Amino acid sequence: MFMRIARAGTAGSKTQIKVTRTEPLRARRPAVLTAVSNPVLPFNQILIGDCIERLERLPAACVDLVFADPPYNLQLEGTLSRPDQSLVDGVDDAWDKFSSFGDYDAFTRAWLAAIRRVMKPDATIFVIGSYHNIFRVGTILQDLGFWILNDIVWHKANPMPNFRGRRFTNAHETMIWAARSADTKAYTFNYEALKAGNEDCQMRSDWFLPICTGAERLKNDKGAKVHPTQKPEALLARILLSASNVGDVVLDPFFGSGTTGAVAKRLGRSFIGLERDAAYAKAAKARIAAVEPLPEGAVAIAPSKRTQPRVAFAEVVEAGLIAAGDILVDEKKRYRAMVRADGTVSLFDNGSSAAIVGSIHKIGALAQGLPACNGWTFWHTENGGKLAPLDNLRNAFRATMQAAE
Ligand SMILES: C[S@@+](CC[C@H](N)C(=O)[O-])C[C@H]1O[C@@H](n2cnc3c(N)ncnc32)[C@H](O)[C@@H]1O
């Protein structure tokens, strides 16, 4: 057992409070307070060292999103071979060894508490793990005051088989997504962009993605894996696109081969990486240097309907995008309505203008006998035999508004 007991003892919440609030500690812990009093953040850098010690040197509330892929505490005993007797390249590294569950829990509590301090009030965290550790992590997250938003199953398209045939194939990992606290209300979740990219269906909590193989897998000059648990970039891309925006700061306290940094750079986010092993950090640095950021237009989140300015149909009429007297039809041409000068519409009944007048929504609902209707998508204009929803006119109106700003 190495370092962990000491770390767990020094990185609890008491230490954090003293670091940020008391003067006398300044003399005792100069390295911590230099960074706190001079909050120049180490953007796009990999800080080598124990993550808990490194976190203590960062100012409070400085990151927008955390991705953490901590040691799994796999407790592997002996070697594992395939049916052809070749050895399985498992995770048997020193960084994954803990003397007991208690030891692992103390470590987990210490790094999660240190992370929580550096999270902005609206920041969120993703922690990935397997059955070996994720339940312990989940309990500790809740004990520390984090608020769990989802657990996401990463369903592996190409999992490693269970060579001994004594258990089910272990084909998934679990990610807990949590807010800093139950009071966190304005966290980033790019709901509409995710939905638009998912065939207009809500993004679900089961993600089917392959494990990292092929050209993406970092190898040394002997062809061996540089890191035993390199995560796929597609997984990190989905996380960053879901829960951060361009320009946000993403922290990864267990940086490994730098997957988070590579994806952050490509997607226009900043990163802070913490990694204890200098060789991994060196490989990560070279990897990230080779990444080309995507053009801004390709990464900016599609504007959400909720954040777009409201437009009244009367404004569209006033702007001359449609004229009073024009006829609207539904997609199947079952109903007809006439546009009126004040931005209301009147429903046609058997070809004559009836006395039923109201908003595009109300008249759309009335025509169908439904309680509600979105008039922007229900009503269409007809031009040269082609139908186009009123929504197109609303978008055109918004575009002219933006151009005029
Ligand atoms: C599961 S791996 C992360 C792999 C990474 N997500 C990737 O895609 O390459 C965990 C990493 O955390 C590092 N690590 C373990 N304990 C640490 C600690 N106390 N402080 C900083 N890094 C640590 C290990 O060296 C290892 O690279």
The ligand as an SDF file (V2000), in Angstrom:
LIG
                    3D

 27 29  0  0  0  0  0  0  0  0999 V2000
   -8.4260    4.3920  -15.5760 C   0  0  0  0  0  0  0  0  0  0  0  0
   -7.0220    5.3030  -15.9580 S   0  0  0  0  0  0  0  0  0  0  0  0
   -7.6100    6.6860  -16.9220 C   0  0  0  0  0  0  0  0  0  0  0  0
   -7.5130    6.4580  -18.4130 C   0  0  0  0  0  0  0  0  0  0  0  0
   -7.9330    7.6460  -19.2410 C   0  0  0  0  0  0  0  0  0  0  0  0
   -9.3330    7.9500  -19.0990 N   0  0  0  0  0  0  0  0  0  0  0  0
   -7.6070    7.4240  -20.7160 C   0  0  0  0  0  0  0  0  0  0  0  0
   -8.5230    7.5010  -21.5720 O   0  0  0  0  0  0  0  0  0  0  0  0
   -6.4660    7.1820  -21.0260 O   0  0  0  0  0  0  0  0  0  0  0  0
   -6.6010    6.0280  -14.4460 C   0  0  0  0  0  0  0  0  0  0  0  0
   -5.3620    6.8890  -14.4990 C   0  0  0  0  0  0  0  0  0  0  0  0
   -5.2740    7.5860  -13.2580 O   0  0  0  0  0  0  0  0  0  0  0  0
   -3.9180    7.6710  -12.8710 C   0  0  0  0  0  0  0  0  0  0  0  0
   -3.9290    7.8240  -11.4170 N   0  0  0  0  0  0  0  0  0  0  0  0
   -4.2000    6.8800  -10.4870 C   0  0  0  0  0  0  0  0  0  0  0  0
   -4.1730    7.3990   -9.2500 N   0  0  0  0  0  0  0  0  0  0  0  0
   -3.9110    8.7210   -9.4110 C   0  0  0  0  0  0  0  0  0  0  0  0
   -3.7830    9.8020   -8.5270 C   0  0  0  0  0  0  0  0  0  0  0  0
   -3.9070    9.6240   -7.2180 N   0  0  0  0  0  0  0  0  0  0  0  0
   -3.5230   11.0330   -9.0160 N   0  0  0  0  0  0  0  0  0  0  0  0
   -3.3850   11.2210  -10.3580 C   0  0  0  0  0  0  0  0  0  0  0  0
   -3.4920   10.2230  -11.2460 N   0  0  0  0  0  0  0  0  0  0  0  0
   -3.7510    8.9900  -10.7870 C   0  0  0  0  0  0  0  0  0  0  0  0
   -3.2670    6.4020  -13.3810 C   0  0  0  0  0  0  0  0  0  0  0  0
   -1.8940    6.5940  -13.5800 O   0  0  0  0  0  0  0  0  0  0  0  0
   -4.0430    6.1640  -14.6810 C   0  0  0  0  0  0  0  0  0  0  0  0
   -3.3710    6.7110  -15.7790 O   0  0  0  0  0  0  0  0  0  0  0  0
  1  2  1  0
  2  3  1  0
  2 10  1  0
  3  4  1  0
  4  5  1  0
  5  6  1  0
  5  7  1  0
  7  8  2  0
  7  9  1  0
 10 11  1  0
 11 12  1  0
 11 26  1  0
 12 13  1  0
 13 14  1  0
 13 24  1  0
 14 15  1  0
 14 23  1  0
 15 16  2  0
 16 17  1  0
 17 18  1  0
 17 23  2  0
 18 19  1  0
 18 20  2  0
 20 21  1  0
 21 22  2  0
 22 23  1  0
 24 25  1  0
 24 26  1  0
 26 27  1  0
M  CHG  2   2   1   9  -1
M  END
$$$$
